[in-house]
Amino acid sequence: MDRPPWPQSAGRASDRTERRLLLVLLGVVLLAALPAGLLGARTYGQEREQMRTEQATRHPATATLLADVPPRTAGPNGSAGRPARVEASWQGPDGRAVTGEVTAARGAEAGDVVTVWLDRDGEVVTGPITPSVVITNAITLGFASWSGVILLCGTGFWLVRIRLDRRRAADWDEDWRRFDTRSTRS
């Protein structure tokens, strides 16, 4: 049996390059999962500590609204609008009445009560972060960083593949031109 006129190899050089690149990039993606997981774990630890600090230094207080909050207005997506700032009074850490602005739902009226969070100095602050927020932030950061690596590797592979495909097309054109030249000589 005659041997074919082309060399019996493991494929074209461009195919071998593409396979090797794919294997390397898959390895990078798999290896990047560990640092992404460690980043998520570190974020979890930091935010958990922040949550504990906030829980220890902030406490809820009941504030009584001193004015009506502007009425609800339908937004473009059917929402009732954002909460508004309004004057209210509450009891400070030293037991004295404090007056200031708080955030309340639209449509609330003077005399309604809302919960506000106070720091040790009696200043209105946001409530402490919750365990679910800590977990969500850690998972999101870990997954987003790993997804970034996947995106970069995928984009790199795609760009190299475009270049290799162009090279393969040029090689095919050259082969067809040589074949055509040989068949017209017969």
C-alpha positions in Angstrom: 0.0 0.0 0.0 1.3 3.4 -0.9 1.9 6.1 1.7 0.0 9.3 1.4 2.0 12.3 0.0 1.6 14.3 3.2 3.7 13.7 6.4 2.0 11.5 9.0 2.3 13.7 12.1 0.1 14.7 15.0 -1.5 17.4 13.0 -0.5 20.8 11.7 1.8 22.9 13.9 -1.1 25.4 14.3 -3.3 22.6 15.6 -0.7 21.5 18.1 -0.2 25.1 19.2 -3.9 25.5 19.7 -4.2 22.3 21.7 -1.2 23.2 23.9 -2.6 26.7 24.5 -6.0 25.3 25.4 -4.5 22.9 27.9 -2.3 25.6 29.5 -5.3 28.0 29.8 -7.5 25.3 31.2 -4.8 24.7 33.8 -4.6 28.4 34.6 -8.4 28.5 35.1 -8.4 25.5 37.3 -5.4 26.8 39.3 -7.0 30.2 39.6 -9.9 28.7 41.6 -7.7 28.3 44.7 -6.6 32.0 44.9 -10.2 33.1 44.1 -11.5 30.9 46.9 -8.8 32.2 49.3 -9.8 35.8 48.4 -13.4 35.0 49.1 -12.4 33.4 52.5 -10.3 36.4 53.4 -13.1 38.8 52.5 -15.4 36.7 54.6 -13.1 36.9 57.6 -12.6 40.7 57.3 -16.3 41.4 56.8 -17.3 39.1 59.6 -15.0 41.0 61.9 -16.5 44.3 60.7 -20.0 42.9 61.4 -19.0 42.0 64.9 -17.5 45.4 65.5 -20.6 47.1 64.1 -22.9 44.9 66.2 -21.0 45.8 69.3 -20.9 49.5 68.6 -24.3 50.2 67.1 -27.7 49.9 68.6 -31.3 50.4 67.4 -33.5 53.2 68.7 -37.1 54.1 68.0 -37.5 57.5 66.3 -40.8 59.4 66.1 -41.4 61.4 62.9 -42.0 65.1 63.5 -43.2 65.8 59.9 -45.0 64.0 57.2 -42.9 62.3 54.5 -43.8 63.3 51.0 -46.3 61.0 49.4 -45.4 58.0 47.3 -44.9 58.7 43.6 -44.9 56.0 41.0 -41.6 55.7 39.3 -41.0 54.6 35.7 -40.8 51.0 36.8 -43.9 51.1 39.0 -41.9 51.6 42.2 -43.1 53.8 45.0 -40.0 56.0 45.0 -37.1 56.2 47.3 -37.3 56.8 51.0 -37.0 60.4 52.1 -35.2 62.3 54.8 -37.4 63.8 57.5 -37.1 65.4 61.0 -37.6 63.0 63.9 -36.8 62.7 67.6 -35.4 59.8 69.6 -33.8 59.1 72.9 -30.0 59.5 72.9 -27.6 57.2 74.8 -27.6 59.6 77.7 -31.4 59.6 77.9 -31.9 63.0 76.5 -34.2 63.7 73.5 -32.4 64.2 70.3 -33.7 65.7 67.1 -32.3 65.1 63.6 -33.0 63.8 60.1 -33.8 60.1 59.5 -34.8 58.1 56.5 -38.4 57.0 56.3 -40.7 55.4 53.8 -42.7 57.8 51.6 -46.2 58.3 52.8 -45.3 58.0 56.5 -46.9 60.6 58.7 -45.9 62.7 61.7 -46.1 60.6 64.8 -45.2 57.3 63.0 -42.2 55.5 64.4 -39.2 54.2 62.6 -36.1 52.3 63.7 -32.8 54.1 63.5 -29.3 52.9 64.3 -27.1 54.9 66.6 -23.4 54.7 67.2 -21.8 55.1 70.7 -21.9 58.9 70.3 -25.6 58.8 69.5 -25.1 59.7 65.8 -27.4 58.1 63.3 -25.6 55.5 61.3 -26.5 52.6 59.0 -27.4 49.3 60.6 -24.7 46.7 61.1 -24.0 44.4 58.2 -25.8 41.1 58.4 -24.4 37.6 58.2 -26.1 37.1 54.8 -24.4 40.2 53.4 -21.1 39.0 54.6 -21.5 35.6 52.9 -22.9 37.2 49.8 -20.0 39.6 49.5 -17.4 36.9 50.0 -18.9 34.5 47.5 -19.4 37.3 45.0 -15.8 38.6 45.2 -14.4 35.1 45.0 -16.6 34.1 42.0 -16.0 37.5 40.3 -12.3 37.2 40.5 -12.3 33.6 39.2 -14.7 34.7 36.4 -12.3 37.5 35.5 -9.5 34.9 35.0 -11.9 32.8 32.9 -12.8 35.8 30.8 -9.1 36.8 30.3 -8.1 33.2 29.3 -11.1 32.8 27.0 -10.4 36.1 25.3 -6.7 35.2 24.9 -7.6 31.8 23.5 -10.1 33.4 21.1 -7.6 36.0 19.8 -4.9 33.4 19.3 -7.3 31.1 17.6 -8.3 33.9 15.2 -4.7 34.3 14.3 -4.2 30.6 13.9 -7.3 30.3 11.7 -6.0 33.0 9.4 -2.7 31.2 9.2 -4.5 27.9 8.4 -6.6 29.6 5.7 -3.5 31.0 4.1 -1.9 27.6 4.2 -5.0 26.1 2.5 -4.9 28.8 -0.1 -1.2 28.0 -0.8 -1.9 24.2 -0.9 -4.8 24.8 -3.4 -2.6 27.0 -5.5 0.1 24.3 -5.6 -2.5 21.6 -6.3 -4.0 23.7 -9.1 -0.6 24.3 -10.6 0.2 20.5 -10.6 -3.1 19.6 -12.2 -2.7 22.1 -15.0 0.7 20.7 -15.9 -0.7 17.2 -16.5 
